[in-house]
Amino acid sequence: MISYERFILSNGLRVLVHEDKSTPMAVVNIMYDVGARDEDPSKTGFAHLFEHLMFGGSKNIPSFDEPLQSAGGENNAYTTNDLTNYYCQLPAENIETAFWLESDRMLSLAFSKKSLEVQRKVVCEEFKEHYINKPYGDVWHKLREVAYTVHPYRWMTIGKDLKHVEDATLEDVKAFFNKHYTPANAILVIAGNVTVEHARKLAEKWFGPIPAGEKYTRNLPVEPPQTAPRFIEVKANVPLDALYKCWHIYPRTDDRYYTADLIADILSGGGSSRLYQSMVKEQKLFSNIDCYQMGSTDAGMMVIEGKLVKGVNIKTADEAVLSEIHKLQLGGVTVAELEKVKNKTESAMAFEDMTVMNRAQSLANYEILGDADLINKELLKYQSVTATDILQETNIIFSPNNCSTMYYLANN
């Protein structure tokens, strides 16, 4: 059991405190309920651009990193399609430094043309390096647009088009900040060698005076059920042909999500998994193959992807993958096989919860999903999945009409 206290400041900022006296460190984690799915389709990449801009200094603190490093701390951030997260870790006796830094940039980020130009350049270089010039870098740009027709998961966190970030104005950026970076749209988690009383006092002192802002209300288009198979073929200068297949699954808060997650592990959770044994070891069709689900808040995707062994026909490989799925649809899973993947999941969750940083981020994540106590309930949800659930969901998820396929072929 991971214990925590939860309270809400008068400006709407949700605060969770997790005490852990076994560490000399403390974590201050701020999660904003904004991700790439909340962007204007003609101005994508803003959530990720903001992750960079937030380190460009605030009104009263020109450099974010220097005071934190002087206090023995470190920090980082990440953006997904669903959320944006900022975190600091530092010795517990210096925790107030993190409150000072984080509250100042929530209250008054320093917007300047110079800061925007510097961070725009960084993001544009990242876009080119990872998504334009890197082999297979454009896979998800292309495949998301095939799999999604109306939901903003159509584009990646980095953005749909490099031009959107290149054309971003200071006014665009300020509007995005004022809409999303408010106490009413944020969750503060304090974890480590702290007391609830001290954390509450610091939260009130540093974040309490910040105006609430308007709570952002999400109203996104719902992706309609896919009613026919979709297919795309790409040719590029890559070393090996690759196969990508994806199927729509359930939102993160749907209990069937846990069944889907276990199905992914049955198919591809390590060297003894079905796809690895059949596709890599026995038939030698793939050099590597993986099955996973995206874990997104709204209805996400189950994905199978693999690089083919040179000389293997991609249609043959595709049919072999479908044949392996068909075996699962017909025969289901044994109790022993299901127990094995459940035990693996339990170990992974226990390992993840070992660090105070991970516990802080998990609490923020679950709070954003609507129930921080999921941190203590999720294992039970995995354990309650039955072999019948696996059989039933395998036949629903892997319907041919629910599938989008990409053949990514080497030019040579």
N, C-alpha and C positions, 0 to 999 in steps of 0.2 A: 504493500500500500504506500502510495506517495501522498503525504499529507500537505495541505496548503490552506491558506485563508484567502478569502476573496472579498473585496469591497469596491465600491464605486464612488469616485469623487463627484462633487456637485456639478462639475463640467462634463460629466459623462465618461471620464477615463476609467476603464475597468482595470483594477489592480489585483494581482495574485501574488502571494508571498509563500515561498517554500523554504522552510528552515532546514539547514543541514549543518550541524555543528562539527562534523567530521572533517571539514575542509577549512583552510584559512582564507579561501577565496569567496568572492561574491560575483554574481552575474546580474546585470541589468539588461533586460531584453524588451525591446519595443517592437510590437508587430502592428503594422497598419493594414486595415482591411481593404487593400487595394492591390490589384494585380493587372496583368496585361488584358484580362477579360473586361476590365472597366474602361478601356480606352475607346476613343472615337476611332472608327475604322479608317478614317482619313488621316489620323494622327497617332499611329501606333509606335511602340517602343518607349513611350513616355514614362511608364512605371519603372522600367529599367534605367532610363536616363536619370530619373530622380534618385535612384539608389546611389548613383555616382555624384550627383549634385549635392546630396546631403553631407558629403565630406568636404565640400568647398568652403566651409566656414559659415558661421552665423553672425548676426548683428554685433553681438558682444564678444564673440570668440573667433578671431580670424583663422586660427588653425585648430581643427578638431583633434588631430593626432597627438600634437606635442604635449598638451596638459595631461592627456590620458597616459602617454608613455612615461611622463615624469612621475605619475602616480603608480607606476608598475603595471599598467593595464595594457590590454590589446583589444581590438575590435574588428568587426567585419559586418557584412550585410549580404543578403541575397534577395532576388525577386523571382517570383513564379507567375504563372498565369492567374493565380488566385490571391496572392498576398505579397507583402514586402516586409522583411524582417531585418532589424538592426540589433546588434548585441555587443556588449562590453563585458570583459572579465577582468577583475583587478583584485588586489588584496582587500579583504573586507573592511579594514580600518580606513581605506580610502574611497569607500563606496560613494560618498557625497560628490566626488569629482564627476562620476558618471551621471548622476542626477543633474548636476549643473550643465554638463555638456548636452545631454539629450533633451532637457527641457528648453534650452536656449534655441536649439535648431528646430524644435517643434513650434516655438513661439515666433521666431523671427529668423528664418533662413536668409542668408545674405544673397540676394539675387543680383548678379552683375553680369554684364555682357562678357567680361573676361572669364568668369567662372563657367558660364554657359559654353563659351567657345572651347575652353580647355576640356571640359567633360564631353562635349559633343564629339570632339576629335578622338577622345579615348574610345567612346562607344562606336564610332564609325570604323575605327581600326579593328575593334573586336568583331564587329559585323563582318568585315572583309576577311579577317584572319580565320575565323571559325566557321563562317557560313557561306562564304563565296569561294575562297581559295583552298579550303581544306577538302580533301577527298570525302565524298558522301555528306558534306556539310549542308547541302540544300535539301536533304531527304525530308526533314520534317516541315520545311517551308512548303514543299510540294504535297506531301502526303496529308497534312492537316487540311489543306484546301480541298482535297478529294473527300476526306472522311467527314468533314463538317461543312454544312451548307449555309447555316444562319448563325450558329453560336460563335461568339468571339474566340473560342479555342481554335478558330480557323488560322490564327496567326500565332507565332512564337513570341516568347517574352522579349527577345531582342528587337522585335518589330516585324511588320510585314514587308516593309520596303525601306531601304537605307535612306531614301529621300525624305521620309517622314521626320527622321531625326535631323537630317541636314537642314531642313526647312523650319525647324522649331524656333519660334520667337520667344523673347523674354516674357511677353504677355501670355503666350500659350502655357509656358512653364509656371508662371505665377498662378494662373487660373487652376491648373492641375493641383498645385500645392494647396491652395485655399479650399478646394473641393474635398480633398482626400486626407490631408495631413493635419487632422484636428483631434483633440482629445476624445471627441464623441466617436471617432472612427479608429481608435487605437486601443491596444491592450499593453499594459506594463506588467512585466513579471520580474520580481526580485527573488533571487534564489541564492542559497549558500549560507555562510556564517553570519546571518542577520536575525533580528527578532522582528516579529510582526509589528510591534509597537514602534520600533525605530524606523522600519520601512514605511509605515503609515505616516509618521511625522515628516519624513523626507519627501514622500509623495505629495503630501499636502503643501509643504513649503515650496517645492520647486515646480510642480505641475498644477497645483490647485488654482493659482491665479490666471492660468492661460484660458482665454475665452473658448467656450465649448465648440463653437463652429456649428455648422449644420450637419446633422447626421446624414451621411450619404445613403440613399435608398437605392439598392440594386434592382434593376428591372431589365433583365437580359432576355433576348429571344431564346426560346426553348428549341433545341435541336429536334426536328421531327424524326420518327423512326425511319431507319433506312429500309427501303423496300426492294432494292435490287443490288446485285454485286457491282462494285466500282473498280476500275482498273486504270493504272497509268504505267507507261514504260518510259524510262529515262536512259539516255546513253551519255557517258561522261568518261573523262580520263581517270579511271580508277583501276587499282590492281586486280580486283576480283568482282565477278557478278555478285549481287546481293538481292535477297528476297525480303520484302517487308509485307506483313499482313496485319490488319487491325480490325477489331470488332468493337462496337459500342457496348459499354457496360453501365454500371450504376453509379449514382452520386456517392460521394464519400460517406454520407450519413445514412445510406440505405443498408440494412442488415445483409442484403445479398452481396454487397461489396466484399465482405469477409470470405464468402464462398468463392467469389471470382479470384480473390487474392490467393487462396489455397490452390485453386485450379492452376494458376500460373506456376506455383511451386511444384505441383505434381508433374507438370510438363517439363519444367526447366530449372528446378532448384538444385543445381549441383551435378556432379559426375554420375550419380546413379539415377538421375531423372529420365523420364521417358524419351524426350526429344534428343537428349545428348547420347543416350545409349543407342537409340535406333539410327539417328541421322548422322552422327559423328563417328561413333565406334563401329557399328555393325555395317551400315550401308555406305559409309564414307562419302556422303553427298555434301556435307558441310564441314568447313574447318572450325566454325563455331556457330552456335545457335542459342537463342535466348527467348524466353517468354516472360513478360511482365505486364503489370497494369500500371497506368499512369498516376493513380492516386490523387486525381484532381477532385476538387470540391463538387463541381457540377458533374453530370454524367460524363465519364471518361472513356478510356479505350484499353482493351486488352491487345497486346502487341506480340507478334512473333517476328523476330528478325534474325537473319543469319547470312554469313559470307559463304559462298559456295566453294567447293574444291575446284580448282582449274580444270576445265574440260567437261564438267557436269552440265547437262542441259537444264536450264532453269525451270522449264515446265515439268520435267521429271522430278526435280527437287520439290516443287510446289505440290505436286500430286502426292509425294511421299509424306509431306507434312500433313496434308489433309487426311491421308490414310491413318496416320498416327492419332490424329484428333478423333477420327471415326471409331477407332478402337476404344477410346475413352468413352465416346458417346454410347457405344453398344454394351461394353462390359463394365463400365463404371470403375470404381476404385476399391481396393481391398481395405479392410479396417486397418491392417498393419501399415499399408502405404499412407493412409490418411493420418494415422497417429504419428508417423515419421515426420510428415510435413508440419503437423501441429507442434510437435516438439521442437522442430527447427525454428518455427515462428516464435515460440516461447523463449528460446535461447537468444534469438536476435533481439527481441524486445527487452530482455533482461540486460543484455550487453549494452544496448542503446541507452538504457536508464542509468548506467553506471556513472556517467559524468553529470555534474550539476548543470553544465551548459545545455546538455541534451534534455534534461528534465525541464529546464526553464522554457526551452523552445517547444517542447511537447505540450506543456501547459498552455502556452499562448496559442498554439495550433488548435488544440481541442476547444479552447474558449471561443476561438473564431468560428469553429464549427457549431458552436451553440451549447457545448457541455464539457467544461474543463474536467469533469469527473470521468470522462472517457479514458483518461490516463490510467484509471483503475478498473475500468469495465471492459476494455477492448479484448483482453486475453480471454475472458469468458465468452465473448462473441465468437472468437475463433474456435474455442473449444466446443461450442454448441453446434458447429456445422457437422452435418451427418453425411454418410456416403450417399444417401438418397438425394440430399441437397446438391451434392457434386454432380451426380448423374443428371438431375433435372436441369441445372444451370448450364452444364456443358452442352446440352441439346438446344437450349434457348440461345446462349451467347454465340455459339459457332454455327449459326444458321448461315447458309451461303448468301442470303439476301442482306445479311448484316455485315458483310465483309468488304473491306477495301484493300486492294492488292497493288503493290508496286514492284515491278521488275527494274532493278537498277543495274544496267549492263555496262561492262567495260567496253571501251571503244575498239580495242584491238581484236 
